[in-house]
Amino acid sequence: MARRPSTVTVTSPGSSKGPTESLRSPSAAVALSPSTYGGKFHSISQTGSVAFSSQQADITRIDPDELFTKHTIADVKAKQMQLRADAEAKQEELRLMVGERYRDLLQASTSIMCIATSAQRVQEALHETRHAIQSQRKPNMQSRVSHGRKEDSHLQMLQVLSAHIKLLLDAPEHLWRLIEREKYFQAAWLFLLARVVHRGLIRDAQEDESWKNHGIDVLEQFPLIQRQWETVSHFRSQIIHRATLSLRLYDKPCEETCATLLTLHILDSRPLTETLTMYLSQRTRTLNTLLSKDLDVPVQFGGGLPVIQLNGHSPEAPATPMKAPRSSAKAVAMAAKTSAEVTLEAISRTLGTARGVFTSSSSAPSLARRVLESMQVDVQSGSIFALPTELLLNTPAVLATLPSSTYFSLLPANIRSYKPFVDLSSASSSLSQEILRDKLDSWFDDSIASLRGALGKWFASLDVVDGVWKVRSSLRKWLSHSGLQAPELSNLSDILDEVASKRIMDIWKAALVRAEKGFVLEVGSLGSDNADEFSPLHSLYHPSSVPAPPLPGSGPSSLDLPFQTFRATLTQHLGGRTPRLHEVLRILEDVAISWQKDLARMSTDRENSHLISGLTEAYRPEVQVLCVNVASALTVSSGELMASPDKDTVMTKLIFHARVANELSTSSPFVSDIACDQAVVADFREKMDALFEQIIACWRERTISNLVSYYIENMTSWRPHSGPTSTTPSPLMMECLYSLSSSIHSLGMVRHQSHLMTIAQAIISKFSTAFIRAIDKGNSMDAVETLHDLTFLRHLASKWRNIEITSLEEAINKARSRVCYLYFAFAWDGSLTAGCLLQLTESSKYDPDRSASEFIARTQMLLSALLPPFEPEEITKENGDKMVELLAYGVPVIDSKFVPAVELAQPSSRFPLLLIDAR
């Protein structure tokens, strides 16, 4: 079933329905012939016909019979609805397209009609012009001669008028150029000249030289003049504003600043006093900006060292994350020095420029006065010719910089010779020297008050005294060449010294606080888990890592740092300090070493002796407080350890405290190298020595008590294997004496022989007394062994000069009496036969001193701490035998019977049956 499309007729202009209304019907189709509107409408609708034609081709391929054969009624109805919807959509699209194109067509037709009308009028005007020219007659010769003079005068006035107008037209561009080049004095002069020209153009008609007298109405015929002057007049505020801002630039020459100040004087009508105030206020803003800036410090990563590639291979990635960016001390010092120098330069240049512009004397006027005099026509002075070229300004020089400057020769003479008027006799054109000094002094006082805080902020970023001192010396050297007056230099130098001294004291105080906290923390965090940290023998024989050889091609400096480290480690080992002891003492000693280095760097200049003396005096009370706190902390910590009930556990830590106190009282350079009075040094050493003696007394008492208790507890288990004729001390006594010697060695005072001898004397004396007391209470082995032990103790004590052996003699006599009594008692009871007793009596030609001396010769290496050292001159060589030098208490007799110093366990009977690997 084919559906016949409806048609739409395009009505004529006289129809009641317009074309638009006839197209609004929803049921209307399109049936337009090519002839409609002269074929134009067909070409307009071509763009929409492409899509329509493709859809139309799809519809024409549908066969109704085939559609009804292959599809059901429902499918056919659905297809019908789809086709109907497509048709309505295309119809709506075509309707919209036709409506838009029709409006464009109407507009185009209207424009064509207007163009045709305009062209017709132009053509008619050309015809009229041609007829008017052809109808004119040639003037006669007489009229031309009569009007010649009037025309020449009129032409001349027009030329003068054109010169005025040209100056107004050229002024804005040139004013912008002068402002951009910061030539504000020339810009102000040009602006004033333009104002004079404008006033000359609008002068009254009553004047003789009025433009109206020559038939020229300037404002009526040339409205451009007023509009151009409105443009030029705005430059006055621009020049004043830009000139005021340019006063903030402190690095300008004195001549340019003078020109800027005079610009404000002549253009803004400011007196020179207010001009100076404006100048100082602008420099104050510049100074505030410089003082509020932070230090511009370059940032480095890690240690600031470049990464070195070995053999062309890139270095391995670090195991730890990269450190946060930091700034080196040199970079911070350079930034602080630069900021301070820039600020001081701004202050010095401000004062120097103000004095260079306004300072005058009875013989020479100020620079500003000479420039103002040069601007006046009536004043003739020889000082005018001494002005700089940029300040010698006149109107011909200003006009020469304008484009087509030769054209301005037509200007009247009064304009070409124009100079801004300045009343030299007025108070506004002069500045007294008292006011100048007062204002400069007031501004300088305010500036250095602000500078003091900024210098403190910049110096606060310096963490080392060397950097502070270098910055201070550099700034003082800069001030000596700044050109400031003597009182100003003195004030700035005092402020600089004050700020530098305060920062140096802050650095020193911070170092003292860190040292005190670190020392207290290290002393309080000592642990006895690892005994090797406190053992001097372990640290002395602990092998140090030898530095690796330098890489091929590297310079000698690459081995310098490892070698110095290795040398310091060896020196530390030879000094008898353990790594832990050195670590604790280094906290305090580094402060003294650092202070000495700082003092040496500052003392290179003799002129700074008063400042260094003041710093030392201010530093001394802080150091004295540190010494008191160090002694107090060590005393409190030692007291807590000595008051501990479990003294055996804390004894290692207590001995370490004693070593710290001994080092501080004797060999440590801490208290002697730091700024302390002799009385404070002596008091500190006395406190440390008293603490050392107190700890040693506690250690000695505990050690002797343990050994005597050990002797008493093990008497029954150490029965002598030798017979009754044995003349050597018991193995238990030798073990106790060896423990005493080892305990003294564990104190680690190899370099302090005097203390070591004192301790050895005291401990032998105390041990002998305690042993005698134990014997008196009945705590002893058999009488013979007790006698031998006492005899050996007496001989050992007799080696010392200051040990009293009276008590030992009395104990030996008692022991000998007891032995004799026991022998006779055994003989009386029949336990010992008379023959044996007689044999014992005859064969015991026993010399106690000789026997003890021989035993000391055999055990002198084991008991070295209990024997006083021999002086080198006391040791004599016998037959060139070097053993005498090594064994100062005699060489043991080789052919004598061997008696072991310590009782050893008997070997098992099965020992020879053990298999031994032949490998």
FENMO-V438394 format. One record per residue. RES is the residue in one letter. PHI is phi in radians with two decimals (none if undefined). Layout:
<<RES,PHI> <RES,PHI>>
This chain:
<<M,none> <A,-1.57> <R,-1.79> <R,-1.44> <P,-1.26> <S,-1.45> <T,-1.99> <V,-2.13> <T,-1.68> <V,-1.52> <T,-1.36> <S,-1.42> <P,-1.04> <G,-1.54> <S,-1.26> <S,-1.25> <K,-1.74> <G,-1.33> <P,-1.14> <T,-1.21> <E,-1.19> <S,-1.22> <L,-1.59> <R,-1.42> <S,-1.23> <P,-1.20> <S,-1.66> <A,-1.45> <A,-1.78> <V,-2.06> <A,-2.52> <L,-1.95> <S,-1.61> <P,-1.09> <S,-1.41> <T,-1.14> <Y,0.88> <G,1.21> <G,1.41> <K,-1.32> <F,-1.16> <H,-1.14> <S,-1.21> <I,-1.23> <S,-1.58> <Q,-1.21> <T,-1.13> <G,-1.51> <S,-1.43> <V,-1.21> <A,-1.13> <F,-1.16> <S,-1.17> <S,-1.13> <Q,-1.16> <Q,-1.14> <A,-1.14> <D,-1.16> <I,-1.23> <T,-1.23> <R,-1.35> <I,-1.36> <D,-1.75> <P,-1.07> <D,-1.12> <E,-1.15> <L,-1.10> <F,-1.29> <T,-1.37> <K,-1.53> <H,-2.11> <T,-1.45> <I,-1.14> <A,-1.14> <D,-1.16> <V,-1.14> <K,-1.13> <A,-1.13> <K,-1.10> <Q,-1.13> <M,-1.15> <Q,-1.13> <L,-1.16> <R,-1.18> <A,-1.13> <D,-1.11> <A,-1.12> <E,-1.15> <A,-1.14> <K,-1.15> <Q,-1.11> <E,-1.16> <E,-1.12> <L,-1.16> <R,-1.14> <L,-1.14> <M,-1.12> <V,-1.19> <G,-1.14> <E,-1.16> <R,-1.11> <Y,-1.19> <R,-1.14> <D,-1.10> <L,-1.15> <L,-1.14> <Q,-1.15> <A,-1.10> <S,-1.16> <T,-1.15> <S,-1.12> <I,-1.12> <M,-1.20> <C,-1.15> <I,-1.08> <A,-1.12> <T,-1.13> <S,-1.11> <A,-1.08> <Q,-1.17> <R,-1.17> <V,-1.08> <Q,-1.13> <E,-1.16> <A,-1.13> <L,-1.13> <H,-1.11> <E,-1.16> <T,-1.11> <R,-1.13> <H,-1.16> <A,-1.17> <I,-1.16> <Q,-1.21> <S,-1.47> <Q,-1.27> <R,-1.93> <K,-1.31> <P,-1.24> <N,-1.42> <M,-1.22> <Q,-1.24> <S,-1.19> <R,-1.16> <V,-1.21> <S,-1.26> <H,-1.67> <G,-1.16> <R,-1.15> <K,-1.13> <E,-1.16> <D,-1.12> <S,-1.13> <H,-1.17> <L,-1.10> <Q,-1.13> <M,-1.14> <L,-1.13> <Q,-1.15> <V,-1.10> <L,-1.08> <S,-1.14> <A,-1.15> <H,-1.08> <I,-1.16> <K,-1.10> <L,-1.12> <L,-1.15> <L,-1.24> <D,-1.44> <A,-1.09> <P,-1.02> <E,-1.10> <H,-1.25> <L,-1.10> <W,-1.08> <R,-1.13> <L,-1.17> <I,-1.16> <E,-1.14> <R,-1.51> <E,1.04> <K,-1.76> <Y,-1.33> <F,-1.14> <Q,-1.13> <A,-1.14> <A,-1.13> <W,-1.10> <L,-1.14> <F,-1.13> <L,-1.09> <L,-1.14> <A,-1.10> <R,-1.18> <V,-1.13> <V,-1.11> <H,-1.14> <R,-1.15> <G,-1.18> <L,-1.36> <I,-1.89> <R,-1.18> <D,-1.20> <A,-1.28> <Q,-1.30> <E,-1.28> <D,-1.17> <E,-1.69> <S,-1.16> <W,-1.13> <K,-1.19> <N,-1.12> <H,-1.82> <G,1.35> <I,-2.12> <D,-1.70> <V,-1.11> <L,-1.20> <E,-1.40> <Q,-1.45> <F,-2.24> <P,-1.13> <L,-1.06> <I,-1.11> <Q,-1.18> <R,-1.12> <Q,-1.20> <W,-1.18> <E,-1.06> <T,-1.21> <V,-1.24> <S,-1.12> <H,-1.20> <F,-1.29> <R,-1.09> <S,-1.15> <Q,-1.14> <I,-1.13> <I,-1.10> <H,-1.12> <R,-1.19> <A,-1.17> <T,-1.13> <L,-1.16> <S,-1.20> <L,-1.18> <R,-1.32> <L,-1.41> <Y,-1.43> <D,-1.61> <K,-1.39> <P,-1.14> <C,-1.12> <E,-1.15> <E,-1.16> <T,-1.14> <C,-1.08> <A,-1.08> <T,-1.15> <L,-1.12> <L,-1.20> <T,-1.07> <L,-1.15> <H,-1.22> <I,-1.54> <L,-1.64> <D,-1.75> <S,1.00> <R,-1.59> <P,-1.12> <L,-1.12> <T,-1.15> <E,-1.18> <T,-1.10> <L,-1.11> <T,-1.09> <M,-1.09> <Y,-1.07> <L,-1.22> <S,-1.15> <Q,-1.18> <R,-1.20> <T,-1.11> <R,-1.12> <T,-1.06> <L,-1.14> <N,-1.12> <T,-1.13> <L,-1.17> <L,-1.28> <S,-1.53> <K,-1.28> <D,-1.45> <L,-1.19> <D,-1.63> <V,-1.88> <P,-1.16> <V,-1.73> <Q,-2.10> <F,-1.89> <G,1.14> <G,-1.57> <G,1.36> <L,-1.73> <P,-1.21> <V,-1.40> <I,-1.68> <Q,-1.73> <L,-1.74> <N,1.00> <G,1.42> <H,-1.69> <S,-1.28> <P,-1.18> <E,-1.21> <A,-1.19> <P,-1.18> <A,-1.24> <T,-1.70> <P,-1.13> <M,-1.10> <K,-1.22> <A,-1.15> <P,-1.08> <R,-2.41> <S,-2.05> <S,-1.29> <A,-1.15> <K,-1.15> <A,-1.13> <V,-1.15> <A,-1.11> <M,-1.12> <A,-1.13> <A,-1.13> <K,-1.12> <T,-1.12> <S,-1.09> <A,-1.18> <E,-1.14> <V,-1.10> <T,-1.16> <L,-1.13> <E,-1.15> <A,-1.08> <I,-1.17> <S,-1.17> <R,-1.22> <T,-1.08> <L,-1.16> <G,-1.12> <T,-1.16> <A,-1.08> <R,-1.20> <G,-1.18> <V,-1.56> <F,-1.94> <T,-1.31> <S,-2.40> <S,-2.40> <S,-1.18> <S,-1.69> <A,-2.37> <P,-1.25> <S,-1.27> <L,-1.10> <A,-1.10> <R,-1.14> <R,-1.16> <V,-1.18> <L,-1.14> <E,-1.15> <S,-1.18> <M,-1.42> <Q,-1.73> <V,-1.29> <D,-1.36> <V,-1.61> <Q,-2.15> <S,-2.49> <G,-1.25> <S,-1.24> <I,-1.12> <F,-1.28> <A,-1.58> <L,-1.32> <P,-1.12> <T,-1.11> <E,-1.26> <L,-1.77> <L,-1.48> <L,-2.09> <N,-2.59> <T,-1.16> <P,-1.00> <A,-1.18> <V,-1.22> <L,-1.17> <A,-1.17> <T,-1.48> <L,-1.40> <P,-1.16> <S,0.96> <S,-1.15> <T,-1.13> <Y,-1.18> <F,-1.40> <S,-1.22> <L,-1.35> <L,-1.17> <P,-1.08> <A,-1.16> <N,-1.17> <I,-1.40> <R,-1.17> <S,-1.81> <Y,-1.18> <K,-2.45> <P,-1.04> <F,-1.45> <V,-2.36> <D,-1.50> <L,-1.19> <S,-1.46> <S,-1.32> <A,-1.24> <S,-1.25> <S,-1.73> <S,-2.42> <L,-2.45> <S,-1.27> <Q,-1.25> <E,-1.16> <I,-1.11> <L,-1.07> <R,-1.11> <D,-1.10> <K,-1.17> <L,-1.18> <D,-1.16> <S,-1.13> <W,-1.15> <F,-1.16> <D,-1.10> <D,-1.13> <S,-1.18> <I,-1.26> <A,-1.16> <S,-1.25> <L,-1.15> <R,-1.06> <G,-1.16> <A,-1.16> <L,-1.09> <G,-1.09> <K,-1.16> <W,-1.21> <F,-1.21> <A,-1.16> <S,-1.39> <L,-1.58> <D,-1.79> <V,-2.17> <V,-1.18> <D,-1.05> <G,-1.13> <V,-1.09> <W,-1.19> <K,-1.15> <V,-1.11> <R,-1.09> <S,-1.13> <S,-1.13> <L,-1.20> <R,-1.14> <K,-1.14> <W,-1.16> <L,-1.12> <S,-1.14> <H,-1.95> <S,-1.43> <G,1.47> <L,-1.34> <Q,-1.35> <A,-1.03> <P,-1.08> <E,-1.18> <L,-1.08> <S,-1.13> <N,-1.12> <L,-1.14> <S,-1.13> <D,-1.13> <I,-1.12> <L,-1.09> <D,-1.14> <E,-1.12> <V,-1.16> <A,-1.10> <S,-1.11> <K,-1.11> <R,-1.19> <I,-1.10> <M,-1.12> <D,-1.10> <I,-1.13> <W,-1.15> <K,-1.11> <A,-1.09> <A,-1.13> <L,-1.13> <V,-1.13> <R,-1.11> <A,-1.13> <E,-1.12> <K,-1.12> <G,-1.13> <F,-1.14> <V,-1.09> <L,-1.16> <E,-1.17> <V,-1.17> <G,-1.33> <S,-1.74> <L,-1.19> <G,-2.22> <S,-1.77> <D,-1.19> <N,-1.86> <A,-1.24> <D,-1.15> <E,-1.15> <F,-1.81> <S,-1.43> <P,-1.22> <L,-1.17> <H,-1.13> <S,-1.26> <L,-1.23> <Y,-1.75> <H,-1.32> <P,-1.19> <S,-1.57> <S,-1.28> <V,-1.34> <P,-1.10> <A,-1.24> <P,-1.14> <P,-1.19> <L,-1.21> <P,-1.05> <G,1.57> <S,-1.43> <G,-1.38> <P,-1.18> <S,-1.21> <S,-1.21> <L,-1.69> <D,-1.15> <L,-1.13> <P,-1.06> <F,-1.16> <Q,-1.13> <T,-1.13> <F,-1.12> <R,-1.15> <A,-1.12> <T,-1.16> <L,-1.12> <T,-1.07> <Q,-1.12> <H,-1.14> <L,-1.18> <G,-1.30> <G,1.47> <R,-1.61> <T,-1.36> <P,-1.00> <R,-1.24> <L,-1.12> <H,-1.12> <E,-1.14> <V,-1.28> <L,-1.26> <R,-1.13> <I,-1.05> <L,-1.44> <E,-1.21> <D,-1.11> <V,-1.12> <A,-1.17> <I,-1.13> <S,-1.10> <W,-1.16> <Q,-1.11> <K,-1.13> <D,-1.08> <L,-1.16> <A,-1.17> <R,-1.15> <M,-1.32> <S,-1.48> <T,-1.17> <D,-1.83> <R,-1.21> <E,-1.19> <N,-1.70> <S,-1.12> <H,-1.16> <L,-1.20> <I,-1.16> <S,-1.10> <G,-1.11> <L,-1.12> <T,-1.12> <E,-1.14> <A,-1.27> <Y,-1.43> <R,-1.07> <P,-1.06> <E,-1.14> <V,-1.19> <Q,-1.10> <V,-1.12> <L,-1.08> <C,-1.06> <V,-1.10> <N,-1.18> <V,-1.13> <A,-1.09> <S,-1.14> <A,-1.11> <L,-1.20> <T,-1.18> <V,-1.11> <S,-1.11> <S,-1.18> <G,-1.09> <E,-1.10> <L,-1.21> <M,-1.21> <A,-1.47> <S,-1.20> <P,-1.19> <D,-1.67> <K,-1.27> <D,-1.12> <T,-1.29> <V,-1.66> <M,-1.14> <T,-1.08> <K,-1.16> <L,-1.19> <I,-1.11> <F,-1.11> <H,-1.06> <A,-1.13> <R,-1.14> <V,-1.07> <A,-1.12> <N,-1.16> <E,-1.13> <L,-1.17> <S,-1.57> <T,-2.17> <S,-1.67> <S,-1.23> <P,-1.45> <F,-1.05> <V,-1.32> <S,-1.49> <D,-1.60> <I,-1.72> <A,-1.33> <C,-2.12> <D,-1.21> <Q,-1.10> <A,-1.14> <V,-1.18> <V,-1.09> <A,-1.12> <D,-1.12> <F,-1.11> <R,-1.14> <E,-1.12> <K,-1.11> <M,-1.15> <D,-1.19> <A,-1.14> <L,-1.12> <F,-1.09> <E,-1.10> <Q,-1.13> <I,-1.18> <I,-1.12> <A,-1.10> <C,-1.12> <W,-1.13> <R,-1.12> <E,-1.13> <R,-1.21> <T,-1.16> <I,-1.13> <S,-1.08> <N,-1.16> <L,-1.23> <V,-1.11> <S,-1.11> <Y,-1.13> <Y,-1.11> <I,-1.20> <E,-1.22> <N,-1.87> <M,-1.14> <T,-1.25> <S,-1.42> <W,-1.88> <R,-1.45> <P,-1.20> <H,-1.56> <S,-1.40> <G,-1.40> <P,-1.25> <T,-1.60> <S,-1.19> <T,-2.03> <T,-1.92> <P,-1.15> <S,-1.22> <P,-1.03> <L,-1.14> <M,-1.13> <M,-1.14> <E,-1.15> <C,-1.13> <L,-1.16> <Y,-1.12> <S,-1.11> <L,-1.10> <S,-1.09> <S,-1.14> <S,-1.13> <I,-1.16> <H,-1.12> <S,-1.18> <L,-1.19> <G,1.27> <M,-1.80> <V,-1.17> <R,-1.46> <H,-2.02> <Q,-1.15> <S,-1.10> <H,-1.11> <L,-1.12> <M,-1.16> <T,-1.10> <I,-1.13> <A,-1.12> <Q,-1.05> <A,-1.16> <I,-1.27> <I,-1.19> <S,-1.11> <K,-1.17> <F,-1.15> <S,-1.08> <T,-1.10> <A,-1.13> <F,-1.17> <I,-1.13> <R,-1.12> <A,-1.16> <I,-1.15> <D,-1.09> <K,-1.46> <G,1.60> <N,-1.63> <S,-2.69> <M,-1.40> <D,-1.19> <A,-1.15> <V,-1.18> <E,-1.14> <T,-1.11> <L,-1.11> <H,-1.15> <D,-1.11> <L,-1.18> <T,-1.12> <F,-1.15> <L,-1.10> <R,-1.11> <H,-1.16> <L,-1.16> <A,-1.24> <S,-1.22> <K,-1.21> <W,-1.73> <R,-1.40> <N,-1.83> <I,-1.69> <E,-1.43> <I,-1.91> <T,-1.12> <S,-1.10> <L,-1.16> <E,-1.09> <E,-1.13> <A,-1.16> <I,-1.17> <N,-1.09> <K,-1.11> <A,-1.16> <R,-1.17> <S,-1.10> <R,-1.18> <V,-1.12> <C,-1.08> <Y,-1.10> <L,-1.16> <Y,-1.10> <F,-1.19> <A,-1.19> <F,-1.16> <A,-1.16> <W,-1.19> <D,-1.36> <G,1.55> <S,-1.19> <L,-2.25> <T,-1.24> <A,-1.20> <G,-1.19> <C,-1.16> <L,-1.14> <L,-1.18> <Q,-1.12> <L,-1.11> <T,-1.24> <E,-1.35> <S,-1.49> <S,-1.62> <K,-1.36> <Y,-1.58> <D,-1.82> <P,-1.09> <D,-1.12> <R,-1.12> <S,-1.11> <A,-1.17> <S,-1.14> <E,-1.14> <F,-1.24> <I,-1.15> <A,-1.09> <R,-1.39> <T,-1.99> <Q,-1.14> <M,-1.33> <L,-1.29> <L,-1.89> <S,-1.11> <A,-1.28> <L,-1.64> <L,-1.93> <P,-1.23> <P,-1.26> <F,-1.50> <E,-1.30> <P,-1.02> <E,-1.30> <E,-1.41> <I,-1.58> <T,-1.93> <K,-1.46> <E,-2.00> <N,0.98> <G,1.25> <D,-1.42> <K,-1.38> <M,-1.13> <V,-1.13> <E,-1.22> <L,-1.40> <L,-1.82> <A,-1.20> <Y,-1.74> <G,1.82> <V,-1.66> <P,-1.05> <V,-1.28> <I,-1.29> <D,-1.45> <S,-1.38> <K,-1.21> <F,-1.32> <V,-2.16> <P,-1.14> <A,-1.24> <V,-2.17> <E,-1.18> <L,-1.81> <A,-1.30> <Q,-1.24> <P,-1.19> <S,-1.26> <S,-1.20> <R,-1.61> <F,-1.05> <P,-1.18> <L,-1.39> <L,-1.20> <L,-1.38> <I,-2.01> <D,-1.27> <A,-1.26> <R,-1.17>>
